Amino acid sequence: MTAPPITGGCQCGAIRFRCDGVKSATLCHCRMCQKATGGLYGAFVNVDPERLTWTRGARKIFRSSTVALRGFCGDCGTPLTWEAGTEIAITIGSFDDPSAFKPVSQLEYESRVPFVDDLAGLPRRHNDDDPAIAAFMRSVVSHQHPDHDTPRWPLPPEDTR
């Protein structure tokens, strides 16, 4: 029995992909990954390019260095890939279930933002701790593509999944 394909895509749904095999997940602290993702580090899953299919749309490409390309959605800007030669890695957050990919190593650690090591110790707030925040969050209507494939997007207005 084979594992089901792993799917994902950008925030607006213009680009979707399916991957029939993944390799390791990593965090990269280099400055290019920080800027490319707009985050403190890039979180990526290496995939087999032969088993990756773009099922909707086409990513735009930015050559971020002499060796790497960065793929992203030209409509919503979601960072999607890091590509170099025959290697391709997909941003963990663009998978429909990012919790499936626990990073196994950190790259370019010397370039990390110093306070990254302290993040786990920060105070935590759950929305339900504050009734006003909880009520506000319940009122938010997301326009993001859902975390599963859809035959078309955007969905008709009556379909509010």
C-alpha positions in Angstrom: 0.0 0.0 0.0 1.4 3.4 -1.0 1.0 6.7 1.0 -1.5 9.1 -0.4 -0.1 12.1 -2.3 0.7 15.2 -0.3 -0.9 18.4 -1.5 -0.5 22.1 -1.0 -0.5 25.4 -2.7 -0.4 29.2 -2.3 -2.7 31.3 -0.1 -5.0 32.5 -2.9 -5.3 29.1 -4.6 -3.9 30.1 -8.0 -1.2 27.5 -7.6 -1.6 24.0 -6.3 0.8 21.0 -6.2 0.9 17.3 -5.4 4.0 15.5 -4.3 4.2 11.7 -4.1 7.4 11.6 -2.1 9.1 13.9 0.4 12.5 13.8 1.9 13.8 15.7 5.0 12.5 19.0 6.4 14.9 21.7 7.5 15.1 25.3 8.7 17.4 27.6 7.0 18.6 30.8 8.8 20.5 32.4 5.9 19.6 36.0 5.1 18.2 35.0 1.7 15.7 32.7 3.2 14.7 35.3 5.8 14.0 37.8 3.0 12.4 35.3 0.7 9.9 34.1 3.3 9.5 37.3 5.2 10.2 35.3 8.4 13.0 34.6 10.8 14.0 31.6 8.8 12.9 29.5 5.9 11.2 26.2 6.7 11.4 23.7 3.8 10.8 20.1 2.8 13.1 18.6 0.2 11.1 16.8 -2.5 11.9 14.5 -5.4 11.4 16.7 -8.5 10.3 13.7 -10.5 7.4 13.1 -8.1 6.3 16.7 -7.9 3.4 17.9 -10.0 2.0 21.4 -10.3 -1.7 20.8 -10.6 -2.9 24.4 -10.9 -1.2 27.5 -12.2 2.5 28.2 -12.6 4.9 29.7 -10.1 6.9 32.8 -10.9 10.6 32.5 -10.4 13.2 34.9 -8.9 16.9 34.1 -9.2 18.0 35.0 -5.6 21.6 34.1 -6.1 24.0 32.5 -8.6 22.9 29.1 -7.5 19.3 29.3 -6.3 15.9 30.1 -7.7 12.9 31.0 -5.5 9.4 30.1 -6.7 6.4 32.1 -5.5 2.8 32.8 -6.5 2.6 35.9 -8.7 -0.9 36.7 -7.5 -0.7 36.5 -3.7 3.1 36.4 -3.2 3.2 33.1 -1.2 6.8 31.8 -1.1 6.7 28.2 -2.5 10.1 26.9 -3.5 13.9 27.0 -3.2 15.5 25.4 -6.3 19.1 24.7 -7.1 20.2 22.4 -9.9 18.2 19.2 -9.6 17.2 20.0 -6.0 13.8 21.4 -5.0 12.4 22.2 -1.6 8.9 23.4 -0.9 8.0 25.8 2.0 6.5 23.8 4.9 3.7 26.3 5.4 2.4 25.9 1.8 1.5 22.2 2.4 -2.1 21.5 3.3 -0.9 19.8 6.5 2.4 21.5 7.6 2.3 19.7 10.9 3.4 16.5 9.0 6.9 17.9 8.5 9.1 18.2 11.6 12.4 19.8 10.8 15.4 17.5 11.4 18.2 20.1 11.1 18.9 23.8 11.0 21.1 25.2 8.2 23.2 28.4 8.2 22.8 28.5 11.9 25.5 31.2 12.3 23.2 33.6 10.4 20.2 33.2 12.7 18.5 36.1 14.3 19.9 35.9 17.9 16.6 35.8 19.7 15.3 32.8 17.7 16.8 30.6 20.5 14.5 32.3 23.0 11.1 32.0 21.2 10.0 28.8 23.1 10.2 30.8 26.4 8.0 33.7 25.3 4.6 34.1 27.1 1.8 32.4 25.2 -1.7 33.6 24.6 -4.6 31.4 23.5 -7.5 33.2 21.9 -10.0 31.7 24.4 -8.1 33.4 27.3 -9.7 36.7 26.3 -13.4 36.6 25.4 -13.2 39.7 23.2 -10.3 38.3 21.1 -12.1 34.9 20.9 -15.3 36.6 19.6 -13.3 38.7 17.1 -11.5 35.6 15.8 -14.8 33.8 15.3 -16.0 36.7 13.2 -13.1 36.6 10.8 -14.0 35.1 7.4 -10.9 33.7 5.6 -10.6 34.2 1.9 -7.6 31.8 1.7 -7.8 28.7 -0.3 -8.8 25.8 2.0 -6.3 23.2 3.0 -7.4 20.6 0.3 -7.7 20.4 -3.4 -10.7 22.0 -5.0 -12.0 21.4 -8.6 -11.9 25.2 -9.1 -11.1 28.4 -7.2 -12.5 30.7 -6.1 -15.4 28.7 -4.9 -18.9 30.0 -5.6 -20.2 32.4 -2.9 -22.7 29.9 -1.5 -19.9 27.4 -0.7 -18.3 28.7 2.5 -16.2 25.8 3.6 
